[in-house]
Amino acid sequence: MDGCSVLPMVIMISIMPGLLASELRMSRQEPRDSQQSEALSGSRPRAKRDWIWKQLFVEEEDPTPKIIGQLKSNFDKGDFTIKYILSGEGAGEAFSIDEYTGDIHTLKSLDREEKAFYVLQARAIDRRTGQPVETESEFIIKVQDINDNAPEFKNEPYVSSIPEMSPTGTTVIQVTATDADDHMFGNNAKLIYSILQGEPYFSVEPKTGIIVTSRSNMDREASEQYLVVVQVKDKLGYSGAYSATTTVTITLTDVNDNGPTFQHNLYTFALAESAPVGTTVGRVMAEDADIGVNARMNYSLYDLEESATFRVQTDPVTQEGIVTLAKPLDYESKRRFAIAIEAINDHVDTRFLSYNDFRDKTMIKILVTDVDEPPIFSVPVFEWKVPENAPVGTQVGTVYARDTDAANNPIRYSTSASSDLRKVFRIDPNNGTVSVAKPLDRETAAWHNLTVTAKETKENQLSSTVSVAIKVLDINDNRPTLSQDYQPYVCEGTQAGELIQMISAVDADDPMEGHHFYFSMVPDKHINPNFTIRDNQDNTASILTRRSTFTRSDRVLYHLPVVIMDSGSPALSSTSTLTINVCACQPAGHCPSGGVEALAISMGLSIQTLLGLSVCLIMLLVLSLLMLAVWRHRKLAQQKLIAQELDTEEYHEKVVHYAEANADQDAAVSSSQPVPLRPHPRRRERRLRREEVTASIRMSLRHSHLIGPEDEVFRQFIMDRLAEADEDPYVPPFDCLRTYAFEGTGSLTGSLSSLESSTFDPCVDRPRDSGQRFMRLTPWQAAGEDETSF
């Protein structure tokens, strides 16, 4: 009997219990139905209805549409009065049903590896009445498998290792392949393994894929690695089977046939007593001729004095034994340690050596050196609490430190200035007691972190520090206030009882149970007729109106005092006054509270009027600035003109002075006798004010149109100016001396006197452009018709 005939029988056997149970339920229900029908219409035989179908199968990967079976009701007489309807998995996509005959058709090619069976539901309906002829029934269409998938190896690549000299039959690795075909149907998914490369050293079990050794005494030094090719076939290797191959890399590992050995019988190290726990004391090494895992070893200490002061661990890279400090050292109590150290292989193979050959021992001596150590505090961190109302002088806590050296030097305590900038606390330098030095305020600083230093008073004066954290506990010492600057307003026409503002409060305190504020009005014998306050019991309050006749013509502002009380012990309260504006609100209820819009409304002006006034003010400001600029420009021009005129006067005074010089000066120049010169001053001690010179010139020239050059007044004026210039040693031009040789008569060079030169004077620095040679005197005259020049 083949699989095709057995499978329908199995499916029918699985369906039969359900059919029998449904028939049993229907048989139990028939008497009740018959009784009811007999009571209604008398005795009438009832026809039994049921589905008729065979087990349905479809072969995968078959693209040809075909009929795979039929669903039929035993009530179907072949007159096409019954309509068959198919629903469920694949209905309309993979399968369809002929609504007249009940034939099931395939619509496309199916893949069993994607879906092995489909569960569908069928209904039979009377075409005339639309009523169901049969109850909805569920059936299964199974997809039959074909060999359309090749086997595949999993978990590739395969890499394994075995010890060298392994005996025959040693398991190396198992290769595993899978086939997506149906394992329950035929041989499509039944696999068999074989070796294509790797014999005679290895073999594979055909059914399990386990690779084992076929030869003993394989030597790693001869060949360390093997590549074994394994093949797998489905259908047990018969004709039409698919196959796949994989490569297994097998490495022979070294065996442990050598033990560790120390090169010295004694290792000596020295360590200071101040070394912290975990400090490396030294390294020891036991050599092993093996490699890899066989060379790995563990070190252990055998403390002959049982102090457990040191520990040893293995360096995983170098396989050295690292000896480290496990407990603090104290030179005063113990100065020398003698320890035995042992090395033993991790992996012991007694096939080649005995157990004792895989271990070795040696001795370690550790000498402790003396070090002056700083004081040690009793705890690493001190934490204290103090209420913020603690008076000055209250003791907060005490720090304690001691000198562990044999000298046991006295210790003085101090606090770091950077950790207590405000100097809120002070410490007793002798006993380490910390007390309050200034009033505390938790709202300013809730925590104070001090750094306390303990310092020896003798020898090296070593010191150490410790952190002290002081928490300031809160008390109710702050009054509640409004959370913000509220600007409430009430619109004209507001009705009584309307909410105009929600307010809340804040408190700088931080009670453990949280804040709770109470809002009320200032107690008064008269009730406020305009507004009231409603406490919302959630730390907020509502400002409500009492009446509905608010108008700006009556009153613009109202002041409402609000009393806020906290829940502290003792309770504190404060009174804040709200200024409530009466506003001519916009239709949406918005009140312009600032800017030009608010100003216009408060003054009864329109926005256009305010803009016009603003433009006028800006124009006036611009005109004022322009006038100021013109005035400053004219003033600067007048000052510049006066300065030029004064420079011209000084230049003409120089010209007049040299014009009246007598001939005796020429003789003095050519004389060989020394001539006294006016030195060039480095700093002028006194200088005539320009205003005084200007006033003198103006006064003289004011009457110059009445006198001429021959007048005594004019001549006296000129002489005074010349004398003043000659006697003042601090104004240019300054004298200089030039020496010339006599060339005789008829010299082509002419006179060498500097006074007769009209174009060049080597001693006097002249301006590049002296301007005009004559100066008009009329500008200094108030009014005159004649003009005089010289």
Secondary structure in CASP SS format (residue, H / E / C, confidence):
PFRMAT SS
TARGET T0000
AUTHOR 0000-0000-0000
METHOD secondary structure of the structure
MODEL  1
M C 1.00
D C 1.00
G H 1.00
C H 1.00
S H 1.00
V H 1.00
L H 1.00
P H 1.00
M H 1.00
V H 1.00
I H 1.00
M H 1.00
I H 1.00
S H 1.00
I H 1.00
M H 1.00
P H 1.00
G H 1.00
L H 1.00
L H 1.00
A H 1.00
S H 1.00
E H 1.00
L H 1.00
R H 1.00
M H 1.00
S H 1.00
R H 1.00
Q H 1.00
E H 1.00
P H 1.00
R H 1.00
D H 1.00
S H 1.00
Q H 1.00
Q H 1.00
S H 1.00
E H 1.00
A H 1.00
L H 1.00
S H 1.00
G C 1.00
S C 1.00
R C 1.00
P C 1.00
R C 1.00
A C 1.00
K C 1.00
R C 1.00
D C 1.00
W E 1.00
I E 1.00
W C 1.00
K C 1.00
Q C 1.00
L E 1.00
F E 1.00
V E 1.00
E E 1.00
E C 1.00
E C 1.00
D C 1.00
P C 1.00
T C 1.00
P C 1.00
K C 1.00
I E 1.00
I E 1.00
G E 1.00
Q E 1.00
L C 1.00
K E 1.00
S E 1.00
N C 1.00
F C 1.00
D C 1.00
K C 1.00
G C 1.00
D C 1.00
F C 1.00
T C 1.00
I E 1.00
K E 1.00
Y E 1.00
I E 1.00
L E 1.00
S E 1.00
G E 1.00
E C 1.00
G C 1.00
A E 1.00
G C 1.00
E C 1.00
A C 1.00
F E 1.00
S E 1.00
I E 1.00
D C 1.00
E C 1.00
Y C 1.00
T C 1.00
G C 1.00
D E 1.00
I E 1.00
H E 1.00
T E 1.00
L C 1.00
K C 1.00
S C 1.00
L C 1.00
D C 1.00
R C 1.00
E C 1.00
E C 1.00
K C 1.00
A C 1.00
F E 1.00
Y E 1.00
V E 1.00
L E 1.00
Q E 1.00
A E 1.00
R E 1.00
A E 1.00
I E 1.00
D E 1.00
R C 1.00
R C 1.00
T C 1.00
G C 1.00
Q C 1.00
P E 1.00
V E 1.00
E E 1.00
T E 1.00
E E 1.00
S E 1.00
E E 1.00
F E 1.00
I E 1.00
I E 1.00
K E 1.00
V E 1.00
Q E 1.00
D C 1.00
I C 1.00
N C 1.00
D C 1.00
N C 1.00
A C 1.00
P C 1.00
E E 1.00
F E 1.00
K C 1.00
N C 1.00
E C 1.00
P C 1.00
Y E 1.00
V E 1.00
S E 1.00
S E 1.00
I E 1.00
P E 1.00
E C 1.00
M C 1.00
S C 1.00
P C 1.00
T C 1.00
G C 1.00
T C 1.00
T E 1.00
V E 1.00
I E 1.00
Q E 1.00
V C 1.00
T C 1.00
A E 1.00
T E 1.00
D C 1.00
A C 1.00
D C 1.00
D C 1.00
H C 1.00
M C 1.00
F C 1.00
G C 1.00
N C 1.00
N C 1.00
A C 1.00
K C 1.00
L C 1.00
I E 1.00
Y E 1.00
S E 1.00
I E 1.00
L E 1.00
Q E 1.00
G C 1.00
E C 1.00
P C 1.00
Y C 1.00
F E 1.00
S E 1.00
V E 1.00
E C 1.00
P C 1.00
K C 1.00
T C 1.00
G C 1.00
I E 1.00
I E 1.00
V E 1.00
T E 1.00
S C 1.00
R C 1.00
S C 1.00
N C 1.00
M C 1.00
D C 1.00
R C 1.00
E C 1.00
A C 1.00
S C 1.00
E C 1.00
Q E 1.00
Y E 1.00
L E 1.00
V E 1.00
V E 1.00
V E 1.00
Q E 1.00
V E 1.00
K E 1.00
D C 1.00
K H 1.00
L H 1.00
G H 1.00
Y C 1.00
S C 1.00
G C 1.00
A C 1.00
Y C 1.00
S E 1.00
A E 1.00
T E 1.00
T E 1.00
T E 1.00
V E 1.00
T E 1.00
I E 1.00
T E 1.00
L E 1.00
T E 1.00
D C 1.00
V C 1.00
N C 1.00
D C 1.00
N C 1.00
G C 1.00
P C 1.00
T E 1.00
F E 1.00
Q C 1.00
H C 1.00
N C 1.00
L E 1.00
Y E 1.00
T E 1.00
F E 1.00
A E 1.00
L E 1.00
A E 1.00
E C 1.00
S C 1.00
A C 1.00
P C 1.00
V C 1.00
G C 1.00
T C 1.00
T E 1.00
V E 1.00
G E 1.00
R E 1.00
V E 1.00
M C 1.00
A E 1.00
E E 1.00
D C 1.00
A C 1.00
D C 1.00
I C 1.00
G H 1.00
V H 1.00
N H 1.00
A H 1.00
R C 1.00
M E 1.00
N E 1.00
Y E 1.00
S E 1.00
L E 1.00
Y E 1.00
D E 1.00
L C 1.00
E C 1.00
E C 1.00
S C 1.00
A C 1.00
T C 1.00
F E 1.00
R E 1.00
V E 1.00
Q E 1.00
T E 1.00
D C 1.00
P C 1.00
V C 1.00
T C 1.00
Q C 1.00
E C 1.00
G E 1.00
I E 1.00
V E 1.00
T E 1.00
L E 1.00
A C 1.00
K C 1.00
P C 1.00
L C 1.00
D C 1.00
Y C 1.00
E C 1.00
S C 1.00
K C 1.00
R C 1.00
R E 1.00
F E 1.00
A E 1.00
I E 1.00
A E 1.00
I E 1.00
E E 1.00
A E 1.00
I E 1.00
N E 1.00
D C 1.00
H C 1.00
V C 1.00
D C 1.00
T C 1.00
R C 1.00
F C 1.00
L C 1.00
S C 1.00
Y H 1.00
N H 1.00
D H 1.00
F H 1.00
R E 1.00
D E 1.00
K E 1.00
T E 1.00
M E 1.00
I E 1.00
K E 1.00
I E 1.00
L E 1.00
V E 1.00
T E 1.00
D C 1.00
V C 1.00
D C 1.00
E C 1.00
P C 1.00
P C 1.00
I E 1.00
F E 1.00
S C 1.00
V C 1.00
P C 1.00
V E 1.00
F E 1.00
E E 1.00
W E 1.00
K E 1.00
V E 1.00
P E 1.00
E C 1.00
N C 1.00
A C 1.00
P C 1.00
V C 1.00
G C 1.00
T C 1.00
Q E 1.00
V E 1.00
G E 1.00
T E 1.00
V C 1.00
Y C 1.00
A E 1.00
R E 1.00
D C 1.00
T C 1.00
D C 1.00
A C 1.00
A C 1.00
N C 1.00
N C 1.00
P C 1.00
I E 1.00
R E 1.00
Y E 1.00
S E 1.00
T E 1.00
S C 1.00
A H 1.00
S H 1.00
S H 1.00
D C 1.00
L C 1.00
R C 1.00
K C 1.00
V C 1.00
F E 1.00
R E 1.00
I E 1.00
D C 1.00
P C 1.00
N C 1.00
N C 1.00
G C 1.00
T E 1.00
V E 1.00
S E 1.00
V E 1.00
A C 1.00
K C 1.00
P C 1.00
L C 1.00
D C 1.00
R C 1.00
E C 1.00
T C 1.00
A C 1.00
A C 1.00
W E 1.00
H E 1.00
N E 1.00
L E 1.00
T E 1.00
V E 1.00
T E 1.00
A E 1.00
K E 1.00
E E 1.00
T C 1.00
K C 1.00
E C 1.00
N C 1.00
Q C 1.00
L C 1.00
S E 1.00
S E 1.00
T E 1.00
V E 1.00
S E 1.00
V E 1.00
A E 1.00
I E 1.00
K E 1.00
V E 1.00
L E 1.00
D C 1.00
I C 1.00
N C 1.00
D C 1.00
N C 1.00
R C 1.00
P C 1.00
T E 1.00
L E 1.00
S C 1.00
Q C 1.00
D C 1.00
Y C 1.00
Q C 1.00
P C 1.00
Y E 1.00
V E 1.00
C E 1.00
E C 1.00
G C 1.00
T C 1.00
Q C 1.00
A C 1.00
G C 1.00
E C 1.00
L E 1.00
I E 1.00
Q E 1.00
M E 1.00
I E 1.00
S E 1.00
A E 1.00
V E 1.00
D C 1.00
A C 1.00
D C 1.00
D C 1.00
P C 1.00
M C 1.00
E C 1.00
G C 1.00
H C 1.00
H C 1.00
F C 1.00
Y E 1.00
F E 1.00
S E 1.00
M E 1.00
V C 1.00
P C 1.00
D C 1.00
K C 1.00
H C 1.00
I C 1.00
N C 1.00
P C 1.00
N C 1.00
F E 1.00
T E 1.00
I E 1.00
R E 1.00
D E 1.00
N C 1.00
Q C 1.00
D C 1.00
N C 1.00
T E 1.00
A E 1.00
S E 1.00
I E 1.00
L E 1.00
T E 1.00
R C 1.00
R C 1.00
S C 1.00
T C 1.00
F C 1.00
T C 1.00
R C 1.00
S C 1.00
D C 1.00
R C 1.00
V C 1.00
L E 1.00
Y E 1.00
H E 1.00
L E 1.00
P E 1.00
V E 1.00
V E 1.00
I E 1.00
M E 1.00
D C 1.00
S C 1.00
G C 1.00
S C 1.00
P C 1.00
A C 1.00
L C 1.00
S E 1.00
S E 1.00
T E 1.00
S E 1.00
T E 1.00
L E 1.00
T E 1.00
I E 1.00
N E 1.00
V E 1.00
C E 1.00
A C 1.00
C C 1.00
Q C 1.00
P C 1.00
A C 1.00
G C 1.00
H C 1.00
C C 1.00
P C 1.00
S C 1.00
G C 1.00
G H 1.00
V H 1.00
E H 1.00
A H 1.00
L H 1.00
A H 1.00
I H 1.00
S H 1.00
M H 1.00
G C 1.00
L C 1.00
S C 1.00
I H 1.00
Q H 1.00
T H 1.00
L H 1.00
L H 1.00
G H 1.00
L H 1.00
S H 1.00
V H 1.00
C H 1.00
L H 1.00
I H 1.00
M H 1.00
L H 1.00
L H 1.00
V H 1.00
L H 1.00
S H 1.00
L H 1.00
L H 1.00
M H 1.00
L H 1.00
A H 1.00
V H 1.00
W H 1.00
R H 1.00
H H 1.00
R H 1.00
K H 1.00
L H 1.00
A H 1.00
Q H 1.00
Q H 1.00
K H 1.00
L H 1.00
I H 1.00
A H 1.00
Q H 1.00
E H 1.00
L H 1.00
D H 1.00
T H 1.00
E H 1.00
E H 1.00
Y H 1.00
H H 1.00
E H 1.00
K H 1.00
V H 1.00
V H 1.00
H H 1.00
Y H 1.00
A H 1.00
E C 1.00
A C 1.00
N C 1.00
A C 1.00
D H 1.00
Q H 1.00
D H 1.00
A H 1.00
A H 1.00
V H 1.00
S H 1.00
S C 1.00
S C 1.00
Q C 1.00
P C 1.00
V C 1.00
P C 1.00
L C 1.00
R C 1.00
P C 1.00
H C 1.00
P C 1.00
R C 1.00
R C 1.00
R C 1.00
E C 1.00
R C 1.00
R C 1.00
L C 1.00
R C 1.00
R H 1.00
E H 1.00
E H 1.00
V H 1.00
T H 1.00
A H 1.00
S H 1.00
I H 1.00
R H 1.00
M H 1.00
S H 1.00
L H 1.00
R H 1.00
H C 1.00
S H 1.00
H H 1.00
L H 1.00
I C 1.00
G C 1.00
P C 1.00
E C 1.00
D C 1.00
E H 1.00
V H 1.00
F H 1.00
R H 1.00
Q H 1.00
F H 1.00
I H 1.00
M H 1.00
D H 1.00
R H 1.00
L H 1.00
A H 1.00
E H 1.00
A H 1.00
D H 1.00
E H 1.00
D C 1.00
P C 1.00
Y C 1.00
V C 1.00
P C 1.00
P C 1.00
F C 1.00
D C 1.00
C C 1.00
L C 1.00
R C 1.00
T C 1.00
Y C 1.00
A C 1.00
F C 1.00
E C 1.00
G C 1.00
T C 1.00
G C 1.00
S C 1.00
L C 1.00
T C 1.00
G C 1.00
S C 1.00
L C 1.00
S C 1.00
S C 1.00
L C 1.00
E C 1.00
S C 1.00
S C 1.00
T C 1.00
F C 1.00
D C 1.00
P C 1.00
C C 1.00
V C 1.00
D C 1.00
R C 1.00
P C 1.00
R C 1.00
D C 1.00
S C 1.00
G C 1.00
Q C 1.00
R C 1.00
F C 1.00
M C 1.00
R C 1.00
L C 1.00
T H 1.00
P H 1.00
W H 1.00
Q C 1.00
A C 1.00
A C 1.00
G C 1.00
E C 1.00
D C 1.00
E C 1.00
T C 1.00
S C 1.00
F C 1.00
END
